[in-house]
Structure formats: C-alpha cells, structure tokens
Amino acid sequence: MELNKTKKDIIIMLILLLIAAVSFFWIAGIASSETSFPGTYQSLNEKSETVTELMGVTAASSTAISILPGDAGTPIAEQMADLSSYFMFILAAIYLEKWMVTITGMLAFRILIPLSCLLLIAARLFGNGTWKSVGIKLILFALMMFAIIPVSGIVTEKIDASYQSSIQQTIEESKKDAEEIRKKAAQEKDESKLDQLLSKIRGGVSGQLDRFQDTLNRLTESIAVLIVTSCAIPIAVLVFFLWLVKLLTGVSIQIPNVKSPKALKRKNPIQ
C-alpha cells in the first residue's frame, strides 16, 4: 500500500513538473504573442485609430470655430480643446490594455503557474497542506488574470459595434463642417466680408455655431462611450474576477485607491 502511494506521488509530481515545463517553455510564448489574439488586437487597434481620428477632428473643429467672426464661438472652441485631455486618457487606457494582453500571459504561464506547480510538488514531498492550498489558488488566480482582457474585449466589441456608425458619422460631419469654414475663410480674409459670406450659407455665423455645438455634444457622447468600453468595462471585469478569486480561493485582493487623472477632474464640457 505504501509503495503504491509512493508511485502515485511520483507520477503526480512528474505530471506537475511536465505542466510547469510546458507552461514555461511553450504556453507562455503563445499566450504572450499578438498572433494568438488577433481579434482582441484588431479591436484595440481599430479603437485607437478611432480615438486618434476623433482627436484630429476635435482640433480641426476648434481651429475652424476660431476663424468665425467675433468671439461668440470662443467658449465652444475652448470646450473642444479641453476634450483632447479625455481622448489622451482613453488612448493611454487602450495601449495599456494591449500591453496587458502580453504581460498577463507572460506572468501567468511563465511565473505563476510554474511556481504553483513547484509548490504542489513540494507539498507532496513534505506533506504541507498550506503549500498545496497556495499552489491551487495561484493556478486559479493566474488563469483568471489571463482571461481579463479577452473577456472584456468580447463585451466591449458588442457595445462598439452598436455605436461605431454613430461615432463614424460624427467624424465625417465634423470634418465636413470644419473644411467648409476653412474654405470660406480662404476665399475671404476680411472678417466683415467673411461674416457676410457666411450669412448666405446655412443660417450664417449663428447657424455655424449651432452646428459646432451639436458637434461638441456628439464628441462628448463619443467620449462617454469610449470611456465605458475602454475603461469601465475592463475595470468591471477585473472586479468580477477578483470577486470570483475570493469566492473560489478565499483570498481577498484589495484594489488600491487611485486618484482620478487631472484631465477627468476638469469641469464637464457640456455643463
């Protein structure tokens, strides 16, 4: 009986050693490669391109408003300029997600899972129940940590699909309005004559300002959607997995309080 138990322990330890080796030398490379998650990377790349395009549209619209005669458009131009801080924050969050796909795969399969296998082997050798418990918890934690970005990507992809046409329409209309103002300004440099020229198209200066106000509102709505899909959902998935880890393993992981970015402390531009 004792001999059978020894053989069983040896077999289990060899299997754990094999799992650790495969995880370290093979799975870690696959899990940290961009080619292993083409859908996730494509979605994040498309989102970063959209944010970059929105930043360009915002800057162009702000410049176009400053061309309009008088100072009536100055508040809208300033509010549009303030939106750049939000776009920069969203873009940073997107690049962080792309980095996390690589780093979580490397951390999970090259460090945590091999370490947990070694702990389970040590637990078998020395009969230490604490090491066994810690090893199992590390495996669960590593797998859940690795799944955070792909799972959040699946959720955000559904939301992005429903709002993508609206965001694209905002980009196209904003470009059109800004280009129209630039062309009219190029035709007539004199401010009074430019005012007369604008009065002949779409309700004059006041009409142009109303359109740019609508653009500002649409850009603000786009920011809200991007913040939800790029920041709120990944954080919600992280909190869910931490809760799941605590439920399965009894380990409570506290998330430190992080101060809001300076950009997000500013006054809401539509207020």
N, C-alpha and C positions, 0 to 999 in steps of 0.2 A: 504493500500500500504506500509506504514511504517512498519507494523507488518510483512508483507511478506518479506520485505528486511531484517528485523532483524532475522527472521527464516533462511533465506538464508545465512546470515553471520555466524550464529551459526553452521549451517550444514557444511559450508566450513571450519570453524575453527576446528570443530571436526574431519573432514577428514584430515586436515593438522596435527592435533595432533596425529591422528592414524598413518599417514605416518611417522611422526617423531619417534613415539614409535616403529613401525615395523622396521624402518631403524636402530635405535639404538640397539634394543634388539635382532633382528633376522638377518636382511640382513648383518649387519656389521660382524657378526660371520662367515657367509657363504662367504662373499667377501674377508675376510682376511685368509681363510683356504686354505692350499695347495691342499686339495682334490677337491676343486672347480675348479681348473685349472690344471688338470693332464697333458694335452698336453703341456702347457707352461712350467711347472716344469720339465717334462720329457725332453723337448727340451733343456732347460738350463742345466740340469744335464748331458745330453749327450755331450753338448758343453764344459762344464767344464772338463769332463773326457778326451775329445779330446785334450784340451789345456794342461792338466796335462801330457798326454802321449807325446805330442809334446815337452814339456819341458824336459822330460826324454830322449827322442830321441836326442834332441839337446845337452844335457850334455854328453850323451854316444858318440855321433859323435865327439864332441870336444875332449874328452879324447882319442878316437881312433886315431884322427889325431896327437895328441901329441906323440903317440907311434911311428909314422913313422920316419925313419932315416932322419937326417938333420933338417934344420929349414924352409924348403920350405912350410910346412903346418901351420906354426905359424900364419900368417895373417888370414887364414881361420878359425883356431881354436879360435882366438880372436873374430872374427866376429860372430861365432856361440855362443860364451859365451855371447856376447852383446845381442843376441836375447832373452835371459832369461828375461831381463827387459821388453820387449814388451809382452811376454807371461804373466808375472806377472800383467801387466796393464790390459790386456784382461781378465784375470781370476778375477781380482777385479771388473771389469765392469759387468761380468756375475753374480757375487754374489750380486752386487748392484741391478741388475735387479730382482733377486729372492727376495731380501728384499723389493723392491719397490712394487711387486705384493701384498705382505701382508700389507705394511704400507699405500699404496694408498687406498686399500679397507677399512681399518680401519678409515683413515682420512676422506674419502668421506662419508661413511654411518654412522659413529658414531659421527662425529663432524659437517661437513659442511652441510649435508642435514637436520639433526635435527635443526641446527642453522637457516638455511634458512626457514624452516617451522615456527619456532618461530617468525622470522622476518615478515613473511607473516601474521601470526596471529596478531601480534602487529600492522601491517599496517591496518588490518581490524578493529581492535579496535579503533585506534586513527586516521584513515584516512590519514596515512602518505604515500604518493606516493614514497618517496625516499626509505623507508624500503622495500616496495613491489618490487621496481626495484632491490635493492641489493639482496633480497631473491631469485628472479628468476635467477639472474646472478650467485649466489652461487650454485644453483642447477645445472645449465648448466656446470659450472666450475668443480664441483665435479664429474659429470658423465664423462666428457672428461678426467679429470685427471686419473680416474679409468681405462679408456679404453686404455691409452697409451701403457702399457706393453703388454697386449694381442694382440692389433693391430700390434705393431712392431714385436711380436713373429710370427704372421701369415706371415708377409712379409719376415722375416729372414729365416723362415722354408723353403720357396721355394728356396732361394739362397743356404742355407746349403745343401739341397738335391742335387743340381746340382754340388756342389764342394766336397761333402763328400767322394766320391770314390777317387778323386784326392788326398785329404788330407790323406786318409787311405793308399793309395799307397805310398805316401811319408813316412809315418810312417814305413811301412813294409820294404821298400827298405833301409831306413836309419838304421833300426835295423840290417838288414842283412849285410850291409857294415861294420858297427861298430863291429858286432860279428865276422866277418871274420878276421878283423885286430887283434882283441884281441886273437883269437885262434892262429893265426900265431905268434904273439908276445909271447904267452905262450910256443909255441914249440921251439922258438929260442930267447934267451935273448940277445945274442951278436948282436950289431947294424949292423955290416958289414954283418954278416950271414943273419940277418933279411932282409937286403936290397937285398941280393942275392935270398932269398926265395921269396920275393915279386916280384922280376923281372920275375919270372916264371909264375905269375898269372896276367891276365888282364892288361898287359902293365906296370907292375912294380909300383914303387912309384908314378911316374908322372900320371900313369893311375888311381891310387887310389885317388890322389889329384883332378883329373878331376871329378871323381865320387862324391867326397865330395863337390866340388864346385857346381855341379848340385844339390846336397842335400841342400846346403845353399840357392841356388836360389829357390828351391821348398818350403823350410821352410819360406823364405821371402814372397813368394806368398801366402802361408797359413796364415801368419800373416796379410797380406793385406785383405784377405777375412774375417778373424775373426774380424779385426778392423771395417770393413764395417758392418758386421752382428751384432756385439756386442756393437758397439759404435755409428757409423754414423747413422744407420737406427733408433735406438731409439731416438737419438737427432733430426733427421729429423721429426719423428712422433710428438715429443714434440713441435717442432717449428710449425708444421702444426696445432696442436690442439690449441696452443696459438694464432695463426692467426685466427682460427675458433672462439675461445672465443671472440677475439676482434671484429670480424665481427658480431657476434650474440649479444654481450652484450655492445660493445663499450668500454670495459675495456682493456687497454693495459698493458701487463705484461712484463717488461723488464728482459732479462736474463743477469745476471752479467757476466763480463768478467772473465774467469778462465784461469790462466796460464797453459801452457802445462806441463804435467808431465816431470820430469827430464829425464826419460828414452826416451821420444819422442824427446828430444832436441838433442840427440846424432846424430852423422852422420849416414846417411843411410848405412847399412852394405854392400849393393851391389854396392855402388858407388866406 
